[in-house]
Amino acid sequence: MKAPLSSPPHAGREVELMLAGKKNIAYFENTDPLEEFQPYISTGKIKRFVWQERADQLKQMLQENSELDISPLAPVIYYLAPCEEQKDRLVALLHNHMIEGHYDSAEELEMGELLGYPSYAIKAFLDRMRNRREN
């Protein structure tokens, strides 16, 4: 399959892929499918991490730029219980990328790999990120 993609290849299948051992981490920026994950969180098979730092940064940006006082949804990361180190690495990479504004193609590649995307999807992601920065 060739890039670009209109949506991530795992969209809507994260729980299924995680339970099958084909995906260790799922990242949700604008939604939180907690109901889908809750049964597996309750058993401890999957863990949930709310990236509050990003929501706080977005709220501050909104307040500074438009004087709006709203609380953006915090991105959520679901991960298999044994994969906490991978989740921590993803958060560090996301921090560099989204909070610090450092764009590094090697780190973006690693993010895609941590999220379990196939190589064609990672290429599409990198192409999108490059296009956004150039425009």
C-alpha positions as CSV (number, residue, x, y, z in Angstrom):
1,M,0.0,0.0,0.0
2,K,1.2,3.5,-0.8
3,A,1.1,6.7,1.2
4,P,-0.7,9.0,1.8
5,L,-3.4,7.6,4.0
6,S,-6.6,9.4,4.8
7,S,-6.7,7.8,8.3
8,P,-4.5,5.7,10.5
9,P,-4.6,2.0,9.6
10,H,-5.5,1.0,13.2
11,A,-8.5,3.5,13.5
12,G,-11.3,1.7,15.3
13,R,-9.4,-1.5,15.8
14,E,-7.0,-0.6,18.6
15,V,-8.5,-2.8,21.3
16,E,-8.7,-5.8,18.9
17,L,-5.1,-5.4,17.8
18,M,-3.8,-4.8,21.4
19,L,-5.6,-7.9,22.7
20,A,-4.2,-10.0,19.8
21,G,-0.6,-8.7,20.7
22,K,-0.3,-6.9,17.4
23,K,-0.2,-3.4,18.9
24,N,1.2,-2.3,22.3
25,I,0.2,1.4,22.4
26,A,-2.7,3.4,21.1
27,Y,-2.8,7.2,21.1
28,F,-5.9,9.3,20.9
29,E,-5.6,13.1,20.6
30,N,-9.2,14.3,20.1
31,T,-11.3,11.5,21.6
32,D,-11.2,9.0,24.4
33,P,-12.8,5.7,23.7
34,L,-12.7,4.8,27.4
35,E,-15.8,2.5,27.2
36,E,-14.1,0.3,24.7
37,F,-11.0,-0.1,26.9
38,Q,-12.7,-0.2,30.3
39,P,-13.2,-3.9,30.6
40,Y,-9.4,-4.5,30.0
41,I,-8.4,-1.6,32.2
42,S,-10.4,-3.2,35.0
43,T,-8.5,-6.5,34.6
44,G,-5.2,-4.8,34.4
45,K,-4.4,-6.0,30.9
46,I,-4.4,-2.5,29.5
47,K,-3.5,0.7,31.2
48,R,-4.6,4.3,30.6
49,F,-2.5,7.4,30.7
50,V,-4.0,10.9,30.4
51,W,-1.4,13.3,29.0
52,Q,-2.5,16.3,31.0
53,E,0.6,18.3,30.2
54,R,-0.5,18.6,26.6
55,A,-4.1,19.7,27.6
56,D,-2.6,22.3,30.0
57,Q,-0.3,23.7,27.2
58,L,-3.3,23.9,24.8
59,K,-5.4,25.7,27.3
60,Q,-2.6,28.2,28.0
61,M,-2.2,28.8,24.3
62,L,-5.9,29.4,23.8
63,Q,-6.0,31.8,26.7
64,E,-3.0,33.7,25.5
65,N,-4.1,33.9,21.9
66,S,-7.8,34.4,22.1
67,E,-8.7,35.0,25.7
68,L,-10.8,31.9,25.8
69,D,-11.1,30.0,29.0
70,I,-11.8,26.4,27.9
71,S,-10.3,23.1,28.9
72,P,-9.2,21.1,25.9
73,L,-9.5,17.3,26.0
74,A,-6.3,15.8,27.2
75,P,-4.8,13.2,24.8
76,V,-5.0,9.7,26.1
77,I,-2.6,6.8,25.7
78,Y,-3.7,3.2,26.2
79,Y,-1.0,0.6,26.5
80,L,-0.5,-3.0,27.4
81,A,0.5,-3.4,31.0
82,P,4.1,-4.7,30.3
83,C,4.8,-1.8,27.9
84,E,5.1,1.0,30.3
85,E,8.7,1.9,29.1
86,Q,7.5,2.1,25.6
87,K,4.6,4.4,26.7
88,D,7.1,6.6,28.6
89,R,9.3,6.8,25.5
90,L,6.3,7.8,23.4
91,V,5.4,10.5,25.9
92,A,9.0,11.9,25.8
93,L,8.9,11.9,22.0
94,L,5.5,13.6,21.9
95,H,6.7,16.2,24.4
96,N,9.7,17.0,22.2
97,H,7.5,17.2,19.2
98,M,4.3,18.9,20.5
99,I,5.4,20.9,23.6
100,E,9.0,21.8,22.7
101,G,8.3,22.1,18.9
102,H,11.4,20.0,18.0
103,Y,10.8,18.2,14.7
104,D,13.1,15.3,14.0
105,S,12.3,12.8,11.4
106,A,14.1,10.0,13.3
107,E,11.9,10.7,16.4
108,E,8.8,10.9,14.2
109,L,9.7,7.5,12.7
110,E,10.2,6.1,16.2
111,M,6.8,7.4,17.2
112,G,5.2,5.5,14.3
113,E,7.1,2.4,15.2
114,L,6.0,2.6,18.9
115,L,2.4,3.0,17.8
116,G,2.8,-0.2,15.7
117,Y,2.1,1.3,12.3
118,P,3.3,-0.5,9.2
119,S,6.1,1.2,7.2
120,Y,3.7,2.6,4.5
121,A,1.7,4.3,7.3
122,I,4.8,5.7,8.9
123,K,5.8,7.2,5.6
124,A,2.4,8.8,5.1
125,F,2.6,10.2,8.6
126,L,6.1,11.6,8.0
127,D,5.0,13.1,4.7
128,R,2.0,14.8,6.4
129,M,4.1,16.2,9.2
130,R,6.7,17.6,6.7
131,N,3.9,19.1,4.6
132,R,2.3,20.8,7.7
133,R,5.7,22.3,8.6
134,E,6.3,23.6,5.1
135,N,2.9,25.2,4.7
